[in-house]
Structure formats: C-alpha cells, structure tokens
Amino acid sequence: MRRKRGFASDNNAPVHPAVFRAMESVNTGHAIGYGDDPFTAGATEKVSALFGTDARVYFVFTGTGANVLSLGAAASHSWESVLCAETSHIQEDECGAPEKFTGNKLIPVEPVHGKLTPEGIERHLYGFGFEHHSQPRVISITQATELGTVYTTEEIRAITSLAHEKGLVVHMDGARIANAAASLGVSFSEMVTDAGVDILSFGGTKNGMMFGEAVIILNPSLDQGFKYIRKQGMQLASKMRYIAAQFDAYLENDLWLTNARHANQMARMLEKEVQAIPGINIIEPVQANGIFAVIPEKMIRPLQEEFFFYVMDERRSLVRWMTSWDTTEEDVISFSSLIREMLTR
Ligand SMILES: Cc1ncc(COP(=O)(O)O)c(C=O)c1O
C-alpha cells in the first residue's frame, strides 16, 4: 500500500508550522488589500534586505507566475527571445505560459548537468539586428537546477558577464534558491546581486511555505511598470498579508536555511544509502535536494506503489527522488531498505 510520505516532490511536503502560525497571527481585524498594509511593508523590507538596498520586491502567488512576469519585465518586446536550458522549468513544465503571456520565443540550449555554460549560450548569440531573427534578450538560469545541480557563484558570474557584454540580461528561476544557497554556503546577495543577476524568481513554496513567491528586481531599468505587469498578469494578491506573513516567518531565524540544509542533507543521506546498491546508477551530481537515478525498469512500479516518485524518462528508466524540509532519516532508511530488498530478492 502506498505510504503517505514519499520522494515525489518537495511540493508534496506540508507547510512548516512556523509559517502556518504566522498566517494565523495576522488573521485578526482588517488590513488594507493588495499589499498596502504593514505586514507587507515589513516583509518586503525583510526580503529586500537580503538582496541589497536597491532590490525591489513584488510578492506573487506561484513560481510559474514569478517566471512569466520576470521574463515579461526583462524582455518587454515580443520579438525578443529568452535562452534557457532544454531541461528548464520554463521550457518543459510551464505549458507554454511564458510564450503565451509574453510572446517571447524560448530558445532551448543544451545544458551540462542541467546548467547553461557560456560556450553553449554563445552558439545561440547571433542574428543581432537581423529582422528575420528573434533578438536574444534574456538568459534564464535555474538555481538549483531542475536536475538537482547547483551553479557556483563563479559560473553565475561568467554567464552574467557574457550577457551584459552582449547587451542581454539574466533571469534566475530561484524556485529552489534556498537549497542552492545552503549547498554553496553563500548568502543570497553573493549568489544573486553581487553575481550580476538582473531579475530573480524567489521561491518559498518548495521549502516550507504554503504558497507565495517573490519577483526581485535587481536591475532598476527592468522595473518599468512592474506593478502593472503583476496586476495584468493576475498575480496581485488582494489578501497580500497572508503571503507577507509567510515570508516573514520563512526568513525569521533563518528558517529557510534550516529547512534547505535539512532537505539537502537528506538527499545526501539517500545518495549514500543507494549508491552502493548494484543496479542503481545516480547520473547527476547530488548538490541540492534531488537525486536522478537510472534504476531497473521492473522495480519502478512496485517501488512507486509504496513510495510515490516521478519517472523523468521512461525510455531510460530515469527517476527523480526529491527530499524536503520534513524528510526524516527513517523515510530514507525505509526507502533505501526497500530498494535494496527489491534488488536482492
Ligand atoms: C525549477 C522550478 N521553477 C518553477 C516552478 C514553478 O512553480 P509553481 O508550480 O508554483 O508554478 C517549479 C515547480 O515545480 C520548479 O521546479
């Protein structure tokens, strides 16, 4: 019988109790809607302090919303294009929302372990000023990547330098930015602001929040009417205080870091437990909270019946196992023991 806990996604984990309590604590009386309230002002200040005094913060509902609006702000003409990894969420998992809502063409670039490289990007930097070609405008990178790997700060700098040299800007999809920061042991500002990122989708949902992400604009020239873009993009929350309260709790006493460190640690533990099992082949470096492994096809179904997880590529029997802030050592042990048992039966 399928267990209630599994390794399918960090989205499947519950809300951290401190976040829930924070939502309840603002649940008294009236507060002006659409963000003109003291809770939103306080949380905005707290988030922006993480990225430097010039950071502009806009709370939104979803990660897809944050990405689409960020790309819309970064590439304001529909004839401009966005370079992204073939494996990126915006390319693979947003049902064409960026193309539909911004009109920009996405140009998938072959990644190395989920990461864009300057060489890979450069192959697509052509056709500037040529009216038959969409005009490269944005490079979008995901930190941590969709394959559970993490860009080093130097790798980010190399991409932002190339982008700026060519007149492009850089968007970072930070749905799992906390896991990346915990993995590298650096601050958000070192990895984002100081590394030259222009606009960021700052995630919280996958690391203990209920819902709510933020668009952080680091390059002020991209903040051309973003408040209108957010409203038109249907991401302006009327009861904003409940998103603000979540961010407030998420940042208090570095809850984000505690949660992300724990999730990463559980991924490392799972890696250690399963890598020695013959038949399990981990194919991506485990640097955040995801494991990508090729496993015997015949064990996928029975294993999924107990612990749900996703198959990423059926042809290769490639599966993804995600850990989250609430994964326990017992979860890891029972899962890895079951794998061992199935393979030695
Ligand atoms: C890398 C990445 N970016 C963005 C998102 C989008 O988040 P949402 O499902 O909230 O739209 C996800 C969700 O899984 C993701 O993994």
The ligand as an SDF file (V2000), in Angstrom:
LIG
                    3D

 16 16  0  0  0  0  0  0  0  0999 V2000
   12.5040   24.9870  -11.1000 C   0  0  0  0  0  0  0  0  0  0  0  0
   11.0680   25.3670  -10.9390 C   0  0  0  0  0  0  0  0  0  0  0  0
   10.6670   26.5860  -11.3000 N   0  0  0  0  0  0  0  0  0  0  0  0
    9.3990   26.9850  -11.1760 C   0  0  0  0  0  0  0  0  0  0  0  0
    8.4340   26.1410  -10.6780 C   0  0  0  0  0  0  0  0  0  0  0  0
    7.0190   26.6370  -10.6860 C   0  0  0  0  0  0  0  0  0  0  0  0
    6.3250   26.6220   -9.5410 O   0  0  0  0  0  0  0  0  0  0  0  0
    4.7270   26.5930   -9.5000 P   0  0  0  0  0  0  0  0  0  0  0  0
    4.3370   25.1810   -9.5950 O   0  0  0  0  0  0  0  0  0  0  0  0
    4.4620   27.2380   -8.1960 O   0  0  0  0  0  0  0  0  0  0  0  0
    4.1870   27.4010  -10.6130 O   0  0  0  0  0  0  0  0  0  0  0  0
    8.7970   24.8490  -10.2780 C   0  0  0  0  0  0  0  0  0  0  0  0
    7.7910   23.9040   -9.7370 C   0  0  0  0  0  0  0  0  0  0  0  0
    7.9340   22.7380   -9.6480 O   0  0  0  0  0  0  0  0  0  0  0  0
   10.1490   24.4410  -10.4280 C   0  0  0  0  0  0  0  0  0  0  0  0
   10.5430   23.2050  -10.1010 O   0  0  0  0  0  0  0  0  0  0  0  0
  1  2  1  0
  2  3  1  0
  2 15  2  0
  3  4  2  0
  4  5  1  0
  5  6  1  0
  5 12  2  0
  6  7  1  0
  7  8  1  0
  8  9  2  0
  8 10  1  0
  8 11  1  0
 12 13  1  0
 12 15  1  0
 13 14  2  0
 15 16  1  0
M  END
$$$$
